[in-house]
């Protein structure tokens, strides 16, 4: 009877670790940038207002 208890405990530990591993590898929403449309950010003359702006983030 003691052997079954130890086996059940070990199987329970393995099940919990597999579940935690599954949670760790679950897809997490990643931050991704859209394709930059740099042509709309560039103007012919320095004083012109661009149609769009490039947002740059550095860490």
CHARMM internal coordinates of N, CA and C (Angstrom, degrees):
IC EDIT
DIST 1 N 1 CA 1.4446
DIST 1 CA 1 C 1.5288
ANGL 1 N 1 CA 1 C 111.19
DIST 1 C 2 N 1.3245
ANGL 1 CA 1 C 2 N 115.97
DIHE 1 N 1 CA 1 C 2 N -36.21
DIST 2 N 2 CA 1.4633
ANGL 1 C 2 N 2 CA 120.48
DIHE 1 CA 1 C 2 N 2 CA 179.92
DIST 2 CA 2 C 1.5258
ANGL 2 N 2 CA 2 C 110.88
DIHE 1 C 2 N 2 CA 2 C -64.82
DIST 2 C 3 N 1.3523
ANGL 2 CA 2 C 3 N 117.06
DIHE 2 N 2 CA 2 C 3 N -35.46
DIST 3 N 3 CA 1.4625
ANGL 2 C 3 N 3 CA 120.89
DIHE 2 CA 2 C 3 N 3 CA 179.94
DIST 3 CA 3 C 1.5222
ANGL 3 N 3 CA 3 C 110.84
DIHE 2 C 3 N 3 CA 3 C -62.17
DIST 3 C 4 N 1.3172
ANGL 3 CA 3 C 4 N 116.50
DIHE 3 N 3 CA 3 C 4 N -40.02
DIST 4 N 4 CA 1.4564
ANGL 3 C 4 N 4 CA 120.55
DIHE 3 CA 3 C 4 N 4 CA -179.79
DIST 4 CA 4 C 1.5280
ANGL 4 N 4 CA 4 C 111.15
DIHE 3 C 4 N 4 CA 4 C -66.64
DIST 4 C 5 N 1.3026
ANGL 4 CA 4 C 5 N 117.45
DIHE 4 N 4 CA 4 C 5 N -36.04
DIST 5 N 5 CA 1.4626
ANGL 4 C 5 N 5 CA 120.83
DIHE 4 CA 4 C 5 N 5 CA 179.47
DIST 5 CA 5 C 1.5268
ANGL 5 N 5 CA 5 C 110.56
DIHE 4 C 5 N 5 CA 5 C -66.66
DIST 5 C 6 N 1.3212
ANGL 5 CA 5 C 6 N 116.52
DIHE 5 N 5 CA 5 C 6 N -43.31
DIST 6 N 6 CA 1.4682
ANGL 5 C 6 N 6 CA 120.55
DIHE 5 CA 5 C 6 N 6 CA 178.68
DIST 6 CA 6 C 1.5291
ANGL 6 N 6 CA 6 C 109.96
DIHE 5 C 6 N 6 CA 6 C -65.41
DIST 6 C 7 N 1.3207
ANGL 6 CA 6 C 7 N 116.98
DIHE 6 N 6 CA 6 C 7 N -41.81
DIST 7 N 7 CA 1.4636
ANGL 6 C 7 N 7 CA 120.94
DIHE 6 CA 6 C 7 N 7 CA 178.77
DIST 7 CA 7 C 1.5249
ANGL 7 N 7 CA 7 C 110.55
DIHE 6 C 7 N 7 CA 7 C -62.97
DIST 7 C 8 N 1.3167
ANGL 7 CA 7 C 8 N 117.23
DIHE 7 N 7 CA 7 C 8 N -43.54
DIST 8 N 8 CA 1.4645
ANGL 7 C 8 N 8 CA 120.82
DIHE 7 CA 7 C 8 N 8 CA 179.42
DIST 8 CA 8 C 1.5295
ANGL 8 N 8 CA 8 C 111.44
DIHE 7 C 8 N 8 CA 8 C -64.46
DIST 8 C 9 N 1.3217
ANGL 8 CA 8 C 9 N 117.07
DIHE 8 N 8 CA 8 C 9 N -38.90
DIST 9 N 9 CA 1.4645
ANGL 8 C 9 N 9 CA 120.68
DIHE 8 CA 8 C 9 N 9 CA 178.28
DIST 9 CA 9 C 1.5333
ANGL 9 N 9 CA 9 C 109.93
DIHE 8 C 9 N 9 CA 9 C -64.71
DIST 9 C 10 N 1.3347
ANGL 9 CA 9 C 10 N 116.77
DIHE 9 N 9 CA 9 C 10 N -45.29
DIST 10 N 10 CA 1.4615
ANGL 9 C 10 N 10 CA 120.30
DIHE 9 CA 9 C 10 N 10 CA 179.60
DIST 10 CA 10 C 1.5277
ANGL 10 N 10 CA 10 C 111.17
DIHE 9 C 10 N 10 CA 10 C -64.14
DIST 10 C 11 N 1.3237
ANGL 10 CA 10 C 11 N 118.05
DIHE 10 N 10 CA 10 C 11 N -40.91
DIST 11 N 11 CA 1.4569
ANGL 10 C 11 N 11 CA 121.11
DIHE 10 CA 10 C 11 N 11 CA 177.16
DIST 11 CA 11 C 1.5298
ANGL 11 N 11 CA 11 C 110.85
DIHE 10 C 11 N 11 CA 11 C -64.93
DIST 11 C 12 N 1.3101
ANGL 11 CA 11 C 12 N 117.07
DIHE 11 N 11 CA 11 C 12 N -36.46
DIST 12 N 12 CA 1.4629
ANGL 11 C 12 N 12 CA 120.86
DIHE 11 CA 11 C 12 N 12 CA 177.10
DIST 12 CA 12 C 1.5141
ANGL 12 N 12 CA 12 C 111.53
DIHE 11 C 12 N 12 CA 12 C -65.54
DIST 12 C 13 N 1.3294
ANGL 12 CA 12 C 13 N 116.72
DIHE 12 N 12 CA 12 C 13 N -41.69
DIST 13 N 13 CA 1.4649
ANGL 12 C 13 N 13 CA 120.73
DIHE 12 CA 12 C 13 N 13 CA 177.78
DIST 13 CA 13 C 1.5248
ANGL 13 N 13 CA 13 C 110.38
DIHE 12 C 13 N 13 CA 13 C -63.91
DIST 13 C 14 N 1.3295
ANGL 13 CA 13 C 14 N 116.70
DIHE 13 N 13 CA 13 C 14 N -43.00
DIST 14 N 14 CA 1.4670
ANGL 13 C 14 N 14 CA 120.39
DIHE 13 CA 13 C 14 N 14 CA 178.70
DIST 14 CA 14 C 1.5278
ANGL 14 N 14 CA 14 C 110.08
DIHE 13 C 14 N 14 CA 14 C -62.70
DIST 14 C 15 N 1.3348
ANGL 14 CA 14 C 15 N 117.31
DIHE 14 N 14 CA 14 C 15 N -42.31
DIST 15 N 15 CA 1.4686
ANGL 14 C 15 N 15 CA 120.71
DIHE 14 CA 14 C 15 N 15 CA 179.59
DIST 15 CA 15 C 1.5226
ANGL 15 N 15 CA 15 C 111.04
DIHE 14 C 15 N 15 CA 15 C -62.27
DIST 15 C 16 N 1.3151
ANGL 15 CA 15 C 16 N 117.46
DIHE 15 N 15 CA 15 C 16 N -42.35
DIST 16 N 16 CA 1.4678
ANGL 15 C 16 N 16 CA 121.13
DIHE 15 CA 15 C 16 N 16 CA 179.36
DIST 16 CA 16 C 1.5290
ANGL 16 N 16 CA 16 C 110.08
DIHE 15 C 16 N 16 CA 16 C -65.22
DIST 16 C 17 N 1.3208
ANGL 16 CA 16 C 17 N 117.95
DIHE 16 N 16 CA 16 C 17 N -42.85
DIST 17 N 17 CA 1.4588
ANGL 16 C 17 N 17 CA 120.90
DIHE 16 CA 16 C 17 N 17 CA 179.67
DIST 17 CA 17 C 1.5279
ANGL 17 N 17 CA 17 C 111.59
DIHE 16 C 17 N 17 CA 17 C -65.95
DIST 17 C 18 N 1.3248
ANGL 17 CA 17 C 18 N 117.15
DIHE 17 N 17 CA 17 C 18 N -39.16
DIST 18 N 18 CA 1.4637
ANGL 17 C 18 N 18 CA 119.62
DIHE 17 CA 17 C 18 N 18 CA 176.49
DIST 18 CA 18 C 1.5271
ANGL 18 N 18 CA 18 C 111.21
DIHE 17 C 18 N 18 CA 18 C -64.77
DIST 18 C 19 N 1.3189
ANGL 18 CA 18 C 19 N 117.10
DIHE 18 N 18 CA 18 C 19 N -38.35
DIST 19 N 19 CA 1.4624
ANGL 18 C 19 N 19 CA 120.56
DIHE 18 CA 18 C 19 N 19 CA 177.53
DIST 19 CA 19 C 1.5285
ANGL 19 N 19 CA 19 C 110.95
DIHE 18 C 19 N 19 CA 19 C -65.43
DIST 19 C 20 N 1.3242
ANGL 19 CA 19 C 20 N 116.91
DIHE 19 N 19 CA 19 C 20 N -43.04
DIST 20 N 20 CA 1.4640
ANGL 19 C 20 N 20 CA 120.39
DIHE 19 CA 19 C 20 N 20 CA 178.08
DIST 20 CA 20 C 1.5312
ANGL 20 N 20 CA 20 C 111.07
DIHE 19 C 20 N 20 CA 20 C -64.46
DIST 20 C 21 N 1.3312
ANGL 20 CA 20 C 21 N 116.70
DIHE 20 N 20 CA 20 C 21 N -37.24
DIST 21 N 21 CA 1.4620
ANGL 20 C 21 N 21 CA 120.78
DIHE 20 CA 20 C 21 N 21 CA 176.52
DIST 21 CA 21 C 1.5229
ANGL 21 N 21 CA 21 C 110.53
DIHE 20 C 21 N 21 CA 21 C -64.35
DIST 21 C 22 N 1.3199
ANGL 21 CA 21 C 22 N 116.80
DIHE 21 N 21 CA 21 C 22 N -40.25
DIST 22 N 22 CA 1.4584
ANGL 21 C 22 N 22 CA 121.11
DIHE 21 CA 21 C 22 N 22 CA 177.82
DIST 22 CA 22 C 1.5286
ANGL 22 N 22 CA 22 C 110.98
DIHE 21 C 22 N 22 CA 22 C -63.01
DIST 22 C 23 N 1.3318
ANGL 22 CA 22 C 23 N 117.16
DIHE 22 N 22 CA 22 C 23 N -41.69
DIST 23 N 23 CA 1.4603
ANGL 22 C 23 N 23 CA 120.47
DIHE 22 CA 22 C 23 N 23 CA 177.49
DIST 23 CA 23 C 1.5255
ANGL 23 N 23 CA 23 C 111.94
DIHE 22 C 23 N 23 CA 23 C -65.00
DIST 23 C 24 N 1.3252
ANGL 23 CA 23 C 24 N 116.09
DIHE 23 N 23 CA 23 C 24 N -37.34
DIST 24 N 24 CA 1.4609
ANGL 23 C 24 N 24 CA 120.06
DIHE 23 CA 23 C 24 N 24 CA -178.73
DIST 24 CA 24 C 1.5236
ANGL 24 N 24 CA 24 C 111.34
DIHE 23 C 24 N 24 CA 24 C -68.84
DIST 24 C 25 N 1.3212
ANGL 24 CA 24 C 25 N 117.51
DIHE 24 N 24 CA 24 C 25 N -31.60
DIST 25 N 25 CA 1.4583
ANGL 24 C 25 N 25 CA 120.82
DIHE 24 CA 24 C 25 N 25 CA -178.19
DIST 25 CA 25 C 1.5144
ANGL 25 N 25 CA 25 C 112.58
DIHE 24 C 25 N 25 CA 25 C -95.56
DIST 25 C 26 N 1.3137
ANGL 25 CA 25 C 26 N 117.49
DIHE 25 N 25 CA 25 C 26 N 3.67
DIST 26 N 26 CA 1.4618
ANGL 25 C 26 N 26 CA 121.10
DIHE 25 CA 25 C 26 N 26 CA -179.97
DIST 26 CA 26 C 1.5252
ANGL 26 N 26 CA 26 C 109.41
DIHE 25 C 26 N 26 CA 26 C -63.35
DIST 26 C 27 N 1.3128
ANGL 26 CA 26 C 27 N 116.62
DIHE 26 N 26 CA 26 C 27 N 144.85
DIST 27 N 27 CA 1.4699
ANGL 26 C 27 N 27 CA 118.68
DIHE 26 CA 26 C 27 N 27 CA -179.70
DIST 27 CA 27 C 1.5228
ANGL 27 N 27 CA 27 C 111.09
DIHE 26 C 27 N 27 CA 27 C -64.43
DIST 27 C 28 N 1.3057
ANGL 27 CA 27 C 28 N 114.12
DIHE 27 N 27 CA 27 C 28 N 127.77
DIST 28 N 28 CA 1.4595
ANGL 27 C 28 N 28 CA 121.22
DIHE 27 CA 27 C 28 N 28 CA 179.55
DIST 28 CA 28 C 1.5239
ANGL 28 N 28 CA 28 C 107.36
DIHE 27 C 28 N 28 CA 28 C -108.03
DIST 28 C 29 N 1.2988
ANGL 28 CA 28 C 29 N 115.73
DIHE 28 N 28 CA 28 C 29 N 136.75
DIST 29 N 29 CA 1.4603
ANGL 28 C 29 N 29 CA 119.49
DIHE 28 CA 28 C 29 N 29 CA 179.69
DIST 29 CA 29 C 1.5296
ANGL 29 N 29 CA 29 C 108.76
DIHE 28 C 29 N 29 CA 29 C -61.12
DIST 29 C 30 N 1.3060
ANGL 29 CA 29 C 30 N 115.08
DIHE 29 N 29 CA 29 C 30 N 119.58
DIST 30 N 30 CA 1.4573
ANGL 29 C 30 N 30 CA 119.96
DIHE 29 CA 29 C 30 N 30 CA -179.15
DIST 30 CA 30 C 1.5219
ANGL 30 N 30 CA 30 C 109.62
DIHE 29 C 30 N 30 CA 30 C -99.10
DIST 30 C 31 N 1.3012
ANGL 30 CA 30 C 31 N 114.65
DIHE 30 N 30 CA 30 C 31 N 151.17
DIST 31 N 31 CA 1.4572
ANGL 30 C 31 N 31 CA 120.29
DIHE 30 CA 30 C 31 N 31 CA 177.55
DIST 31 CA 31 C 1.5176
ANGL 31 N 31 CA 31 C 107.64
DIHE 30 C 31 N 31 CA 31 C -86.87
DIST 31 C 32 N 1.3151
ANGL 31 CA 31 C 32 N 115.80
DIHE 31 N 31 CA 31 C 32 N 120.84
DIST 32 N 32 CA 1.4516
ANGL 31 C 32 N 32 CA 120.49
DIHE 31 CA 31 C 32 N 32 CA 179.09
DIST 32 CA 32 C 1.5223
ANGL 32 N 32 CA 32 C 109.17
DIHE 31 C 32 N 32 CA 32 C -131.11
DIST 32 C 33 N 1.2962
ANGL 32 CA 32 C 33 N 115.00
DIHE 32 N 32 CA 32 C 33 N 144.45
DIST 33 N 33 CA 1.4620
ANGL 32 C 33 N 33 CA 119.94
DIHE 32 CA 32 C 33 N 33 CA -179.63
DIST 33 CA 33 C 1.5214
ANGL 33 N 33 CA 33 C 109.97
DIHE 32 C 33 N 33 CA 33 C -87.36
DIST 33 C 34 N 1.3068
ANGL 33 CA 33 C 34 N 115.49
DIHE 33 N 33 CA 33 C 34 N 145.89
DIST 34 N 34 CA 1.4567
ANGL 33 C 34 N 34 CA 120.06
DIHE 33 CA 33 C 34 N 34 CA 172.34
DIST 34 CA 34 C 1.5255
ANGL 34 N 34 CA 34 C 108.48
DIHE 33 C 34 N 34 CA 34 C -71.96
DIST 34 C 35 N 1.3014
ANGL 34 CA 34 C 35 N 115.66
DIHE 34 N 34 CA 34 C 35 N 163.38
DIST 35 N 35 CA 1.4562
ANGL 34 C 35 N 35 CA 120.09
DIHE 34 CA 34 C 35 N 35 CA 177.84
DIST 35 CA 35 C 1.5208
ANGL 35 N 35 CA 35 C 108.80
DIHE 34 C 35 N 35 CA 35 C -63.47
DIST 35 C 36 N 1.3140
ANGL 35 CA 35 C 36 N 115.66
DIHE 35 N 35 CA 35 C 36 N 128.55
DIST 36 N 36 CA 1.4591
ANGL 35 C 36 N 36 CA 120.01
DIHE 35 CA 35 C 36 N 36 CA 179.67
DIST 36 CA 36 C 1.5244
ANGL 36 N 36 CA 36 C 109.64
DIHE 35 C 36 N 36 CA 36 C -73.52
DIST 36 C 37 N 1.2955
ANGL 36 CA 36 C 37 N 115.77
DIHE 36 N 36 CA 36 C 37 N 136.57
DIST 37 N 37 CA 1.4581
ANGL 36 C 37 N 37 CA 121.21
DIHE 36 CA 36 C 37 N 37 CA 173.69
DIST 37 CA 37 C 1.5245
ANGL 37 N 37 CA 37 C 106.76
DIHE 36 C 37 N 37 CA 37 C -105.55
DIST 37 C 38 N 1.3139
ANGL 37 CA 37 C 38 N 114.58
DIHE 37 N 37 CA 37 C 38 N 79.08
DIST 38 N 38 CA 1.4606
ANGL 37 C 38 N 38 CA 120.01
DIHE 37 CA 37 C 38 N 38 CA -174.05
DIST 38 CA 38 C 1.5225
ANGL 38 N 38 CA 38 C 113.04
DIHE 37 C 38 N 38 CA 38 C -66.85
DIST 38 C 39 N 1.3255
ANGL 38 CA 38 C 39 N 117.36
DIHE 38 N 38 CA 38 C 39 N -24.88
DIST 39 N 39 CA 1.4650
ANGL 38 C 39 N 39 CA 119.13
DIHE 38 CA 38 C 39 N 39 CA 179.81
DIST 39 CA 39 C 1.5251
ANGL 39 N 39 CA 39 C 111.58
DIHE 38 C 39 N 39 CA 39 C -61.22
DIST 39 C 40 N 1.3298
ANGL 39 CA 39 C 40 N 116.93
DIHE 39 N 39 CA 39 C 40 N -33.59
DIST 40 N 40 CA 1.4697
ANGL 39 C 40 N 40 CA 119.08
DIHE 39 CA 39 C 40 N 40 CA 179.93
DIST 40 CA 40 C 1.5309
ANGL 40 N 40 CA 40 C 111.57
DIHE 39 C 40 N 40 CA 40 C -80.44
DIST 40 C 41 N 1.3248
ANGL 40 CA 40 C 41 N 117.04
DIHE 40 N 40 CA 40 C 41 N -7.03
DIST 41 N 41 CA 1.4627
ANGL 40 C 41 N 41 CA 121.07
DIHE 40 CA 40 C 41 N 41 CA 178.81
DIST 41 CA 41 C 1.5310
ANGL 41 N 41 CA 41 C 112.11
DIHE 40 C 41 N 41 CA 41 C -96.98
DIST 41 C 42 N 1.3126
ANGL 41 CA 41 C 42 N 116.35
DIHE 41 N 41 CA 41 C 42 N -9.73
DIST 42 N 42 CA 1.4590
ANGL 41 C 42 N 42 CA 121.19
DIHE 41 CA 41 C 42 N 42 CA -177.01
DIST 42 CA 42 C 1.5257
ANGL 42 N 42 CA 42 C 108.95
DIHE 41 C 42 N 42 CA 42 C -105.26
DIST 42 C 43 N 1.3145
ANGL 42 CA 42 C 43 N 115.96
DIHE 42 N 42 CA 42 C 43 N 132.25
DIST 43 N 43 CA 1.4651
ANGL 42 C 43 N 43 CA 120.69
DIHE 42 CA 42 C 43 N 43 CA 178.90
DIST 43 CA 43 C 1.5221
ANGL 43 N 43 CA 43 C 110.00
DIHE 42 C 43 N 43 CA 43 C -112.09
DIST 43 C 44 N 1.3256
ANGL 43 CA 43 C 44 N 114.93
DIHE 43 N 43 CA 43 C 44 N 160.62
DIST 44 N 44 CA 1.4635
ANGL 43 C 44 N 44 CA 119.50
DIHE 43 CA 43 C 44 N 44 CA -179.95
DIST 44 CA 44 C 1.5219
ANGL 44 N 44 CA 44 C 111.44
DIHE 43 C 44 N 44 CA 44 C -73.69
DIST 44 C 45 N 1.3365
ANGL 44 CA 44 C 45 N 116.16
DIHE 44 N 44 CA 44 C 45 N -36.52
DIST 45 N 45 CA 1.4703
ANGL 44 C 45 N 45 CA 120.37
DIHE 44 CA 44 C 45 N 45 CA -179.13
DIST 45 CA 45 C 1.5299
ANGL 45 N 45 CA 45 C 108.77
DIHE 44 C 45 N 45 CA 45 C -119.70
DIST 45 C 46 N 1.3214
ANGL 45 CA 45 C 46 N 116.74
DIHE 45 N 45 CA 45 C 46 N 147.17
DIST 46 N 46 CA 1.4675
ANGL 45 C 46 N 46 CA 120.14
DIHE 45 CA 45 C 46 N 46 CA -177.82
DIST 46 CA 46 C 1.5291
ANGL 46 N 46 CA 46 C 114.29
DIHE 45 C 46 N 46 CA 46 C -58.62
DIST 46 C 47 N 1.3239
ANGL 46 CA 46 C 47 N 119.46
DIHE 46 N 46 CA 46 C 47 N -29.62
DIST 47 N 47 CA 1.4655
ANGL 46 C 47 N 47 CA 121.14
DIHE 46 CA 46 C 47 N 47 CA -176.59
DIST 47 CA 47 C 1.5205
ANGL 47 N 47 CA 47 C 114.50
DIHE 46 C 47 N 47 CA 47 C -84.68
DIST 47 C 48 N 1.3283
ANGL 47 CA 47 C 48 N 117.80
DIHE 47 N 47 CA 47 C 48 N -9.09
DIST 48 N 48 CA 1.4679
ANGL 47 C 48 N 48 CA 120.85
DIHE 47 CA 47 C 48 N 48 CA -178.59
DIST 48 CA 48 C 1.5257
ANGL 48 N 48 CA 48 C 111.07
DIHE 47 C 48 N 48 CA 48 C -72.93
DIST 48 C 49 N 1.3376
ANGL 48 CA 48 C 49 N 114.90
DIHE 48 N 48 CA 48 C 49 N 147.66
DIST 49 N 49 CA 1.4604
ANGL 48 C 49 N 49 CA 120.06
DIHE 48 CA 48 C 49 N 49 CA 177.13
DIST 49 CA 49 C 1.5347
ANGL 49 N 49 CA 49 C 109.18
DIHE 48 C 49 N 49 CA 49 C -86.18
DIST 49 C 50 N 1.3385
ANGL 49 CA 49 C 50 N 117.96
DIHE 49 N 49 CA 49 C 50 N 126.69
DIST 50 N 50 CA 1.4561
ANGL 49 C 50 N 50 CA 119.67
DIHE 49 CA 49 C 50 N 50 CA -179.10
DIST 50 CA 50 C 1.5381
ANGL 50 N 50 CA 50 C 111.39
DIHE 49 C 50 N 50 CA 50 C -72.46
DIST 50 C 51 N 1.3176
ANGL 50 CA 50 C 51 N 116.23
DIHE 50 N 50 CA 50 C 51 N 155.16
DIST 51 N 51 CA 1.4634
ANGL 50 C 51 N 51 CA 121.27
DIHE 50 CA 50 C 51 N 51 CA 178.94
DIST 51 CA 51 C 1.5188
ANGL 51 N 51 CA 51 C 111.40
DIHE 50 C 51 N 51 CA 51 C -74.21
DIST 51 C 52 N 1.3161
ANGL 51 CA 51 C 52 N 117.80
DIHE 51 N 51 CA 51 C 52 N -21.98
DIST 52 N 52 CA 1.4732
ANGL 51 C 52 N 52 CA 122.17
DIHE 51 CA 51 C 52 N 52 CA -179.58
DIST 52 CA 52 C 1.5284
ANGL 52 N 52 CA 52 C 108.19
DIHE 51 C 52 N 52 CA 52 C -149.87
DIST 52 C 53 N 1.3220
ANGL 52 CA 52 C 53 N 114.58
DIHE 52 N 52 CA 52 C 53 N 166.31
DIST 53 N 53 CA 1.4583
ANGL 52 C 53 N 53 CA 120.91
DIHE 52 CA 52 C 53 N 53 CA 179.65
DIST 53 CA 53 C 1.5347
ANGL 53 N 53 CA 53 C 109.14
DIHE 52 C 53 N 53 CA 53 C -126.39
DIST 53 C 54 N 1.3043
ANGL 53 CA 53 C 54 N 114.41
DIHE 53 N 53 CA 53 C 54 N 151.51
DIST 54 N 54 CA 1.4716
ANGL 53 C 54 N 54 CA 120.10
DIHE 53 CA 53 C 54 N 54 CA 176.03
DIST 54 CA 54 C 1.5149
ANGL 54 N 54 CA 54 C 107.49
DIHE 53 C 54 N 54 CA 54 C -95.42
DIST 54 C 55 N 1.3366
ANGL 54 CA 54 C 55 N 115.80
DIHE 54 N 54 CA 54 C 55 N 126.94
DIST 55 N 55 CA 1.4648
ANGL 54 C 55 N 55 CA 121.57
DIHE 54 CA 54 C 55 N 55 CA 178.35
DIST 55 CA 55 C 1.5231
ANGL 55 N 55 CA 55 C 107.63
DIHE 54 C 55 N 55 CA 55 C -100.63
DIST 55 C 56 N 1.3175
ANGL 55 CA 55 C 56 N 117.05
DIHE 55 N 55 CA 55 C 56 N 120.60
DIST 56 N 56 CA 1.4605
ANGL 55 C 56 N 56 CA 122.19
DIHE 55 CA 55 C 56 N 56 CA -177.54
DIST 56 CA 56 C 1.5168
ANGL 56 N 56 CA 56 C 108.56
DIHE 55 C 56 N 56 CA 56 C -113.94
DIST 56 C 57 N 1.3355
ANGL 56 CA 56 C 57 N 115.12
DIHE 56 N 56 CA 56 C 57 N 130.19
DIST 57 N 57 CA 1.4554
ANGL 56 C 57 N 57 CA 120.92
DIHE 56 CA 56 C 57 N 57 CA 177.21
DIST 57 CA 57 C 1.5212
ANGL 57 N 57 CA 57 C 107.87
DIHE 56 C 57 N 57 CA 57 C -120.71
DIST 57 C 58 N 1.3105
ANGL 57 CA 57 C 58 N 116.38
DIHE 57 N 57 CA 57 C 58 N 128.46
DIST 58 N 58 CA 1.4706
ANGL 57 C 58 N 58 CA 119.62
DIHE 57 CA 57 C 58 N 58 CA 176.38
DIST 58 CA 58 C 1.5185
ANGL 58 N 58 CA 58 C 108.91
DIHE 57 C 58 N 58 CA 58 C -124.56
DIST 58 C 59 N 1.3016
ANGL 58 CA 58 C 59 N 114.26
DIHE 58 N 58 CA 58 C 59 N 147.71
DIST 59 N 59 CA 1.4799
ANGL 58 C 59 N 59 CA 119.31
DIHE 58 CA 58 C 59 N 59 CA -178.25
DIST 59 CA 59 C 1.5091
ANGL 59 N 59 CA 59 C 108.74
DIHE 58 C 59 N 59 CA 59 C -119.99
END
COOR INIT
IC SEED 1 N 1 CA 1 C
IC BUILD
